[in-house]
């Protein structure tokens, strides 16, 4: 099954990751190697899973650092997106929503086309 899962949810996840990684370099250190889509709020929350404000393009090393050092991660969040956006994302994540993954995949395809990627 891979890391992205099956069906339209998996396709949406894969495309979202591509959109985030299209930045082309780690947004923390500038490395262009081993780029990953790093979620600020866990992917388990459907409402924020594919919200571009909820992810950074990070190299594997920086992504791991944030996983291992959550206090630094918290500080970086407020420095980059600000506490207001973070609070909005947290509130959005806490909403109960049934995601239409087919519709979300189509939205992401349009976004990728807009960015000339994919």
N, C-alpha and C positions, 0 to 999 in steps of 0.2 A: 504494500500500500504506500510506502514512503512517508515522508514527513508531512505531506500536504493533505492526505486523506483522499476520499473517493467523491465522485459526483461533482455537482456544481460547487459545493462547499470547498472541495479540494482544488478545483480549478480557480475559484475565487482567491483562495489562500496563495496559490502559486503565482497568480497574476499580481496580487497585492505585493508579494515579496519582490517580484520583478520591478514593480513601480517604485518601491522604496529603494531598492538597490541601484536603480537607474541614476541616483545621485552620483555614483561613480567613485566615491571615496568615503572613508570613514568620517562621520561627522564629528568625531572626537579627536582623532589623531591625524587624519588625512591619508592614512594608508589606503592603497587600492587593492590590497590582497585579501582574499577570503571574506568578501563582504557578505553581511547577513542583515536580515530584517529583524530589528530588535524592538519588541513591543514594550511600551512604558507600562501599560496596564495589561495584565495577562490576556493571552489570546482566548482564554476560556469564556470571556464575556463577549457574546455575539454582537452586542450593540456598539462596541468599540474595536472589534477585531480588525476591521478594514477601514478604520478612520485614519487618514494620513497624519493627523495630528498626534496619533498614538504610536507612532513608530519612527525609529531612526535607522539610517544606514550606518551600521557599525562593522568594523572588522571583527573577526572571531576573538581576537585578544581583548579588545575593549568590551565586547558583548559579555565575555566570560568575567571580566573584571566587575562589571555592573551586577552580574548574577552573584558573585562572591562577596561584593562589598556594597550592600544595599544603601548604606548611609551616603556614600559617595554618589550613588545613583540618584538618590533623593535630592541631593544638592545640585547635581547636574540638571535635573528636571526643572527646578525653579530658575536656574540660570538660563536655560535655553527656551523653554516654552512658557515659562512664567506660572505662578501659582494659580492665576485665574483660569487659564486653559486647563491646567491639571485638575482643578476642582470641577470644571465642566466635564472633563473626560470621566472623572470618578463618578459623578452624578449620572452620566449617560450609561456607564458600565453597570450601575446598580438598577437600571430600568429593566423590567422583564419584557423581553421582546422575542418574537418568533421571526427569525431572519428568513427572508425569501432568498435563498442562495442563488437561484436561477437569475432573479432580478439583479442581485448584487454582482454576480459575474458579468452580466451585460453592462452594468454601470462601470465596472472596472475595465472592461474592454474598451468602452468609449473613452475613459480616462487615459488608458495606455495609448490609444490612437492620438488623443490630444497632445500627449507628451512625445509622440513619434517613437514609441518603443513597443516591443512585443512582437 
